[in-house]
């Protein structure tokens, strides 16, 4: 009912290029504007959607809304840069044979080049059926879309499988960005960033919450960051205004 009523919406969190502090893209995050309980975050409804199969429909909705919004931004406030949007993909979407056609469809319908869309997948999702996932991801790459391995470092086999799948981007989990008091944070971050670069991938660090975080990540060679320091998840209108401001600001 909520899908039919248009209650599922997207919030957009900025992903910033650390070299010049300009917005490179956004991660699209599902939100449910429930008539009784108010705005619900994904952790409050995604598991239910996965159990009853509606996650595929929500995933398609997110793909279409995010790419449609990106096309608007590219034509208005983002014409001078190659903005991208990141959309999270569920295991049910990945293991359906239609994912490749879904990606082709939203790109064509919204007049976007493939590299404008980045699909984010966690290690646990691709590991449900590694052989099949690898084949599907290769076909997705042929559309021109990019692939990001999300929450890197939280799984049990990230290192051994990182070369197996055609990822373009590694997203470092926020637990590696925040200082846990052990003093090992720069060493671990440097290792992950170096590994990704050796494999030809760029790096997005999640959980940047201060100028110090941003400066340290840039010093370690990390290309992109997202976190509350750069902006919380926001509405499409708020993101539009931020893009317009960002475009007129020189860092």
C-alpha positions in Angstrom: 0.0 0.0 0.0 2.8 2.4 0.9 4.5 1.9 -2.5 1.2 2.5 -4.3 0.5 5.6 -2.2 3.9 7.1 -3.0 5.1 7.0 0.6 8.5 5.6 -0.2 10.9 8.5 -0.9 14.6 9.0 -1.2 17.0 11.1 0.9 20.4 12.1 -0.5 23.7 12.2 1.3 26.5 14.1 -0.3 29.7 12.3 -1.4 32.5 14.8 -1.6 35.7 14.8 -3.6 38.4 15.4 -1.0 40.9 17.1 -3.4 38.7 20.2 -3.9 35.8 19.6 -1.4 33.2 19.7 -4.2 30.2 17.4 -4.3 30.9 14.5 -6.6 27.6 12.7 -6.1 25.0 11.5 -3.7 24.0 8.2 -2.1 20.3 7.7 -2.4 18.7 6.3 0.8 15.2 5.0 1.1 12.8 6.6 3.5 9.2 5.6 4.3 6.9 8.6 5.2 4.4 6.5 7.2 1.0 8.2 7.8 0.9 7.0 11.4 4.6 6.6 12.5 6.2 9.4 10.5 9.5 9.1 8.6 11.0 5.7 9.0 14.7 4.8 8.2 15.6 1.7 6.2 16.5 -0.4 9.2 12.9 -0.1 10.3 11.3 -1.6 7.2 13.9 -3.0 4.7 14.1 -6.4 6.5 10.3 -6.7 6.2 10.4 -5.8 2.5 13.1 -8.4 1.9 11.0 -11.1 3.7 7.9 -10.5 1.6 9.6 -9.9 -1.7 8.7 -6.2 -2.0 12.4 -5.2 -1.8 12.6 -5.7 -5.5 9.8 -3.2 -6.2 11.3 -0.7 -3.7 14.7 -1.2 -5.3 13.3 -0.4 -8.8 11.6 2.6 -7.4 14.9 3.9 -5.9 16.8 3.3 -9.1 14.2 5.2 -11.1 13.8 8.1 -8.7 17.5 8.5 -8.1 18.5 8.5 -11.8 15.6 10.8 -12.7 16.7 13.3 -10.0 20.3 13.1 -11.1 19.3 13.9 -14.7 17.6 17.1 -13.4 20.7 18.1 -11.4 23.0 17.5 -14.3 20.9 19.7 -16.5 20.7 22.5 -14.0 23.2 22.9 -11.2 25.6 20.1 -12.2 26.2 20.8 -15.8 29.9 21.5 -15.4 30.8 18.3 -13.6 30.3 14.6 -13.8 27.8 14.0 -10.9 26.9 10.4 -10.0 24.3 8.8 -7.8 24.8 5.7 -5.7 21.9 3.3 -5.2 22.0 0.3 -2.8 21.1 -3.1 -4.4 19.6 -5.9 -2.5 20.4 -9.6 -2.9 17.0 -10.3 -4.5 17.7 -7.6 -7.1 21.2 -8.9 -7.8 20.0 -12.5 -8.1 17.2 -11.7 -10.5 18.2 -11.9 -14.1 16.4 -8.5 -14.8 18.9 -6.3 -12.9 20.9 -5.7 -16.1 17.8 -4.7 -18.0 16.6 -2.6 -15.1 19.9 -0.6 -15.1 19.8 -0.2 -18.9 16.2 1.0 -18.7 16.6 3.7 -16.1 19.8 5.0 -17.8 18.0 5.2 -21.2 14.8 6.6 -19.8 16.6 9.4 -18.0 19.2 10.1 -20.7 22.2 9.3 -18.5 25.6 7.8 -19.3 26.3 4.6 -17.4 29.1 6.0 -15.2 26.5 8.4 -13.7 25.0 5.4 -11.8 26.9 3.5 -9.1 25.4 0.4 -7.6 26.4 -0.3 -4.0 26.5 -3.9 -2.8 27.7 -5.4 0.5 30.0 -8.4 0.7 27.2 -10.5 2.3 25.0 -10.0 -0.8 27.5 -11.1 -3.4 28.6 -14.0 -1.2 25.1 -15.5 -1.2 25.8 -16.9 -4.7 29.3 -15.8 -5.7 29.4 -17.5 -9.1 26.1 -16.1 -10.3 26.8 -12.7 -8.7 30.1 -12.4 -10.6 28.3 -13.1 -13.9 25.6 -10.6 -13.3 28.0 -7.9 -12.1 30.1 -8.3 -15.3 27.0 -7.7 -17.3 26.1 -4.7 -15.2 29.6 -3.3 -15.9 29.0 -3.7 -19.6 26.1 -1.1 -19.3 28.7 1.4 -18.2 27.4 1.6 -14.6 29.9 1.5 -11.8 30.0 -0.9 -8.8 30.9 -0.2 -5.2 31.7 -2.7 -2.5 29.9 -1.3 0.6 30.9 -1.6 4.2 34.4 -2.9 3.3 36.2 -4.6 6.2 33.1 -5.7 8.1 32.8 -9.1 6.3 34.9 -12.2 6.8 36.4 -12.7 3.3 36.8 -9.2 1.8 40.4 -9.6 1.0 40.2 -13.0 -0.7 37.2 -12.0 -2.8 38.0 -8.4 -3.6 39.7 -9.4 -6.9 37.0 -11.8 -7.9 34.3 -9.2 -8.5 34.5 -6.2 -10.9 34.2 -3.4 -8.4 35.3 0.1 -9.3 35.0 1.5 -5.8 35.6 0.4 -2.2 33.5 2.1 0.5 35.4 2.0 3.8 33.1 1.3 6.8 32.8 4.2 9.2 34.2 2.0 12.0 37.6 2.3 10.4 37.4 6.1 10.1 36.5 6.8 13.7 39.3 6.6 16.2 38.7 3.7 18.6 41.5 4.7 20.9 43.8 1.9 19.7 46.0 4.2 17.7 45.9 1.9 14.7 43.4 3.9 12.6 45.9 5.5 10.2 47.7 2.2 9.7 44.5 0.3 8.8 43.1 3.1 6.7 46.4 3.4 4.8 46.4 -0.3 4.1 42.9 -0.4 2.8 43.3 2.6 0.6 46.6 1.2 -0.7 45.1 -2.2 -1.5 42.2 -0.6 -3.3 44.5 1.6 -5.4 46.7 -1.4 -6.2 43.6 -3.1 -7.6 42.6 -0.1 -9.7 39.8 1.0 -7.5 39.0 4.4 -5.9 37.9 4.8 -2.3 35.0 6.4 -0.5 35.3 6.7 3.3 32.1 6.7 5.2 31.6 8.4 8.6 33.7 11.6 8.1 32.5 13.8 11.0 35.1 16.5 11.2 37.6 18.6 9.3 40.3 16.5 10.9 38.7 13.3 9.5 38.6 14.9 6.0 42.2 16.1 6.2 43.5 12.7 7.4 41.6 10.8 4.7 42.9 13.2 2.0 46.5 12.8 3.3 46.2 9.0 3.1 45.1 9.3 -0.6 41.4 8.6 -0.2 39.5 10.2 -3.1 36.0 10.6 -1.7 34.2 10.9 1.7 30.7 11.1 3.1 29.5 11.8 6.6 27.8 14.3 8.8 30.7 16.8 8.3 29.7 17.1 4.6 26.0 16.7 5.1 23.3 14.5 6.5 20.8 12.7 4.3 18.6 15.4 2.9 15.6 16.0 0.6 16.1 16.4 -3.2 15.3 20.1 -2.8 17.9 20.6 -0.1 20.4 18.7 -2.1 19.7 20.9 -5.1 20.4 24.0 -3.0 23.6 22.5 -1.6 24.7 21.7 -5.1 24.0 25.2 -6.3 25.9 26.7 -3.4 28.8 24.2 -3.8 29.1 25.0 -7.5 29.6 28.7 -6.6 32.1 28.1 -3.8 35.8 27.6 -4.5 37.8 25.7 -1.9 
